[in-house]
Amino acid sequence: MNTHERLPEEVPQLHLGRRLTVDGRTYDISAADTGDDRIQVRITGLDGDGQPIAEVTGEIPPVDLAAFAKVVNSTFAGLAGLFPVMSTMDSKHKRRHPNHGVRWTPDDDAALLARHQEGARVTDLMAEFGRSRSGVTSRLELLGAAPSVEHRTAPAG
């Protein structure tokens, strides 16, 4: 009977890298096998000038990756909700439509209807009420006043 010496299984080395750029900030995420049943994770954030703004490092067993991803995702989503002003996308949206998400009051409804009946354009109402186009038009529809369709004309050329 021949005996064959068994070679240890070759485990491929894991190295994963991703880069994401959002609003001029760059986030690098890397994961690497440490060789001892753990994955080393590193997240770095850089501002538009390449200066570090965030860094998170740690190790985790591969069996916990899926659960860990859920925990991290829900934690950061919760934190983003606590600090909406710090979110770049949120702050841009707030500047354009300062009353986004704010409840309409009965006085707002009356003023909106009055301005609509006077013939105010939807774009004017958006500026006056600090609401998005869909916010104004859906409120008018809810109040039983169909908003007029605005036609844009191309500049004469």
C-alpha positions as YAML, in Angstrom:
chain: A
units: angstrom
residues:
- id: 1
  name: MET
  ca: [0.00, 0.00, 0.00]
- id: 2
  name: ASN
  ca: [1.41, 3.31, -1.03]
- id: 3
  name: THR
  ca: [1.16, 6.15, 1.38]
- id: 4
  name: HIS
  ca: [1.13, 9.63, 0.03]
- id: 5
  name: GLU
  ca: [2.24, 12.53, 2.07]
- id: 6
  name: ARG
  ca: [-0.50, 15.09, 2.06]
- id: 7
  name: LEU
  ca: [0.47, 18.67, 1.45]
- id: 8
  name: PRO
  ca: [-1.32, 21.32, 3.48]
- id: 9
  name: GLU
  ca: [-4.13, 22.93, 1.56]
- id: 10
  name: GLU
  ca: [-3.19, 26.19, 0.03]
- id: 11
  name: VAL
  ca: [-5.53, 28.89, 1.26]
- id: 12
  name: PRO
  ca: [-5.67, 31.81, -1.09]
- id: 13
  name: GLN
  ca: [-4.62, 35.08, 0.50]
- id: 14
  name: LEU
  ca: [-7.51, 37.49, 0.66]
- id: 15
  name: HIS
  ca: [-6.93, 41.11, -0.13]
- id: 16
  name: LEU
  ca: [-9.86, 43.30, -1.09]
- id: 17
  name: GLY
  ca: [-9.84, 47.00, -1.73]
- id: 18
  name: ARG
  ca: [-12.59, 49.44, -2.65]
- id: 19
  name: ARG
  ca: [-12.57, 53.19, -3.21]
- id: 20
  name: LEU
  ca: [-15.61, 55.42, -3.16]
- id: 21
  name: THR
  ca: [-15.74, 59.17, -3.74]
- id: 22
  name: VAL
  ca: [-18.72, 61.12, -2.41]
- id: 23
  name: ASP
  ca: [-18.99, 64.92, -2.54]
- id: 24
  name: GLY
  ca: [-15.25, 65.33, -2.97]
- id: 25
  name: ARG
  ca: [-14.35, 62.99, -0.11]
- id: 26
  name: THR
  ca: [-12.64, 59.69, -0.82]
- id: 27
  name: TYR
  ca: [-13.17, 56.56, 1.28]
- id: 28
  name: ASP
  ca: [-10.85, 53.59, 0.98]
- id: 29
  name: ILE
  ca: [-11.84, 50.24, 2.43]
- id: 30
  name: SER
  ca: [-9.41, 47.34, 2.53]
- id: 31
  name: ALA
  ca: [-9.67, 43.86, 3.96]
- id: 32
  name: ALA
  ca: [-6.84, 41.35, 4.21]
- id: 33
  name: ASP
  ca: [-6.42, 37.85, 5.57]
- id: 34
  name: THR
  ca: [-4.11, 37.94, 8.61]
- id: 35
  name: GLY
  ca: [-3.24, 34.25, 8.28]
- id: 36
  name: ASP
  ca: [-4.70, 33.36, 11.68]
- id: 37
  name: ASP
  ca: [-8.42, 33.02, 10.90]
- id: 38
  name: ARG
  ca: [-9.08, 36.75, 11.10]
- id: 39
  name: ILE
  ca: [-9.72, 39.48, 8.56]
- id: 40
  name: GLN
  ca: [-8.03, 42.82, 9.08]
- id: 41
  name: VAL
  ca: [-10.29, 45.70, 8.01]
- id: 42
  name: ARG
  ca: [-9.21, 49.30, 7.47]
- id: 43
  name: ILE
  ca: [-11.40, 52.23, 6.44]
- id: 44
  name: THR
  ca: [-9.87, 55.62, 5.75]
- id: 45
  name: GLY
  ca: [-11.51, 58.84, 4.63]
- id: 46
  name: LEU
  ca: [-9.76, 61.72, 2.91]
- id: 47
  name: ASP
  ca: [-11.06, 65.21, 2.25]
- id: 48
  name: GLY
  ca: [-10.78, 66.91, -1.15]
- id: 49
  name: ASP
  ca: [-7.19, 67.95, -0.38]
- id: 50
  name: GLY
  ca: [-6.15, 64.40, 0.49]
- id: 51
  name: GLN
  ca: [-6.04, 65.08, 4.23]
- id: 52
  name: PRO
  ca: [-7.24, 62.26, 6.53]
- id: 53
  name: ILE
  ca: [-10.68, 62.86, 8.03]
- id: 54
  name: ALA
  ca: [-11.51, 59.36, 9.32]
- id: 55
  name: GLU
  ca: [-9.84, 56.07, 10.12]
- id: 56
  name: VAL
  ca: [-11.22, 52.82, 11.48]
- id: 57
  name: THR
  ca: [-9.19, 49.62, 11.82]
- id: 58
  name: GLY
  ca: [-9.78, 46.25, 13.37]
- id: 59
  name: GLU
  ca: [-9.90, 42.49, 12.95]
- id: 60
  name: ILE
  ca: [-12.84, 40.14, 12.75]
- id: 61
  name: PRO
  ca: [-13.31, 36.38, 12.26]
- id: 62
  name: PRO
  ca: [-14.66, 35.56, 8.78]
- id: 63
  name: VAL
  ca: [-17.63, 33.73, 10.30]
- id: 64
  name: ASP
  ca: [-18.83, 37.04, 11.82]
- id: 65
  name: LEU
  ca: [-18.52, 39.18, 8.67]
- id: 66
  name: ALA
  ca: [-22.20, 39.11, 7.68]
- id: 67
  name: ALA
  ca: [-23.47, 39.89, 11.18]
- id: 68
  name: PHE
  ca: [-20.82, 42.57, 11.63]
- id: 69
  name: ALA
  ca: [-21.82, 44.23, 8.34]
- id: 70
  name: LYS
  ca: [-25.45, 44.41, 9.53]
- id: 71
  name: VAL
  ca: [-24.43, 45.91, 12.87]
- id: 72
  name: VAL
  ca: [-22.14, 48.50, 11.27]
- id: 73
  name: ASN
  ca: [-24.74, 49.43, 8.64]
- id: 74
  name: SER
  ca: [-27.55, 49.91, 11.15]
- id: 75
  name: THR
  ca: [-25.29, 51.78, 13.58]
- id: 76
  name: PHE
  ca: [-24.06, 54.25, 10.97]
- id: 77
  name: ALA
  ca: [-27.57, 54.71, 9.56]
- id: 78
  name: GLY
  ca: [-28.77, 55.55, 13.07]
- id: 79
  name: LEU
  ca: [-25.91, 57.97, 13.64]
- id: 80
  name: ALA
  ca: [-26.58, 59.70, 10.32]
- id: 81
  name: GLY
  ca: [-30.17, 60.22, 11.49]
- id: 82
  name: LEU
  ca: [-28.91, 61.85, 14.69]
- id: 83
  name: PHE
  ca: [-26.59, 64.20, 12.83]
- id: 84
  name: PRO
  ca: [-28.50, 65.14, 9.65]
- id: 85
  name: VAL
  ca: [-26.86, 68.57, 9.40]
- id: 86
  name: MET
  ca: [-23.49, 66.88, 9.10]
- id: 87
  name: SER
  ca: [-24.58, 64.90, 6.07]
- id: 88
  name: THR
  ca: [-23.41, 66.68, 2.93]
- id: 89
  name: MET
  ca: [-26.30, 65.44, 0.82]
- id: 90
  name: ASP
  ca: [-28.83, 66.39, 3.50]
- id: 91
  name: SER
  ca: [-27.42, 69.89, 3.93]
- id: 92
  name: LYS
  ca: [-27.53, 70.54, 0.17]
- id: 93
  name: HIS
  ca: [-31.14, 69.38, 0.09]
- id: 94
  name: LYS
  ca: [-32.05, 71.57, 3.09]
- id: 95
  name: ARG
  ca: [-30.58, 74.66, 1.40]
- id: 96
  name: ARG
  ca: [-32.70, 74.06, -1.70]
- id: 97
  name: HIS
  ca: [-35.91, 73.14, 0.14]
- id: 98
  name: PRO
  ca: [-35.71, 74.34, 3.75]
- id: 99
  name: ASN
  ca: [-39.18, 73.02, 4.66]
- id: 100
  name: HIS
  ca: [-38.60, 69.52, 3.25]
- id: 101
  name: GLY
  ca: [-40.22, 67.05, 5.65]
- id: 102
  name: VAL
  ca: [-41.95, 69.77, 7.69]
- id: 103
  name: ARG
  ca: [-45.67, 69.25, 8.17]
- id: 104
  name: TRP
  ca: [-48.00, 71.54, 6.27]
- id: 105
  name: THR
  ca: [-50.14, 73.65, 8.63]
- id: 106
  name: PRO
  ca: [-53.72, 74.73, 7.93]
- id: 107
  name: ASP
  ca: [-52.37, 78.27, 7.38]
- id: 108
  name: ASP
  ca: [-49.85, 76.91, 4.86]
- id: 109
  name: ASP
  ca: [-52.64, 75.08, 3.05]
- id: 110
  name: ALA
  ca: [-54.80, 78.21, 2.89]
- id: 111
  name: ALA
  ca: [-51.90, 80.36, 1.65]
- id: 112
  name: LEU
  ca: [-50.91, 77.73, -0.92]
- id: 113
  name: LEU
  ca: [-54.44, 77.51, -2.27]
- id: 114
  name: ALA
  ca: [-54.78, 81.31, -2.39]
- id: 115
  name: ARG
  ca: [-51.49, 81.74, -4.25]
- id: 116
  name: HIS
  ca: [-52.40, 78.92, -6.64]
- id: 117
  name: GLN
  ca: [-55.80, 80.52, -7.37]
- id: 118
  name: GLU
  ca: [-54.03, 83.83, -8.03]
- id: 119
  name: GLY
  ca: [-52.12, 82.03, -10.78]
- id: 120
  name: ALA
  ca: [-48.73, 81.62, -9.10]
- id: 121
  name: ARG
  ca: [-46.43, 79.25, -10.95]
- id: 122
  name: VAL
  ca: [-45.27, 76.05, -9.24]
- id: 123
  name: THR
  ca: [-41.68, 77.32, -9.29]
- id: 124
  name: ASP
  ca: [-42.79, 80.46, -7.44]
- id: 125
  name: LEU
  ca: [-44.69, 78.37, -4.90]
- id: 126
  name: MET
  ca: [-41.61, 76.18, -4.41]
- id: 127
  name: ALA
  ca: [-39.56, 79.24, -3.48]
- id: 128
  name: GLU
  ca: [-42.28, 80.80, -1.31]
- id: 129
  name: PHE
  ca: [-43.02, 77.65, 0.68]
- id: 130
  name: GLY
  ca: [-39.51, 76.18, 0.74]
- id: 131
  name: ARG
  ca: [-40.73, 72.92, -0.78]
- id: 132
  name: SER
  ca: [-39.77, 70.70, -3.67]
- id: 133
  name: ARG
  ca: [-41.80, 70.57, -6.88]
- id: 134
  name: SER
  ca: [-43.32, 67.24, -5.87]
- id: 135
  name: GLY
  ca: [-44.05, 68.60, -2.39]
- id: 136
  name: VAL
  ca: [-46.01, 71.54, -3.81]
- id: 137
  name: THR
  ca: [-47.83, 69.63, -6.56]
- id: 138
  name: SER
  ca: [-48.79, 66.69, -4.35]
- id: 139
  name: ARG
  ca: [-50.12, 69.08, -1.68]
- id: 140
  name: LEU
  ca: [-52.17, 70.95, -4.27]
- id: 141
  name: GLU
  ca: [-53.59, 67.64, -5.51]
- id: 142
  name: LEU
  ca: [-54.41, 66.60, -1.95]
- id: 143
  name: LEU
  ca: [-56.24, 69.91, -1.46]
- id: 144
  name: GLY
  ca: [-58.23, 69.29, -4.66]
- id: 145
  name: ALA
  ca: [-56.47, 71.89, -6.79]
- id: 146
  name: ALA
  ca: [-54.76, 70.40, -9.80]
- id: 147
  name: PRO
  ca: [-51.52, 72.31, -10.41]
- id: 148
  name: SER
  ca: [-51.15, 73.86, -13.85]
- id: 149
  name: VAL
  ca: [-48.57, 72.37, -16.15]
- id: 150
  name: GLU
  ca: [-45.70, 74.76, -16.72]
- id: 151
  name: HIS
  ca: [-44.20, 74.75, -20.17]
- id: 152
  name: ARG
  ca: [-40.61, 75.71, -20.64]
- id: 153
  name: THR
  ca: [-39.74, 77.38, -23.88]
- id: 154
  name: ALA
  ca: [-36.34, 77.14, -25.47]
- id: 155
  name: PRO
  ca: [-34.50, 80.44, -25.83]
- id: 156
  name: ALA
  ca: [-34.70, 81.92, -29.31]
- id: 157
  name: GLY
  ca: [-31.49, 81.27, -31.07]
...
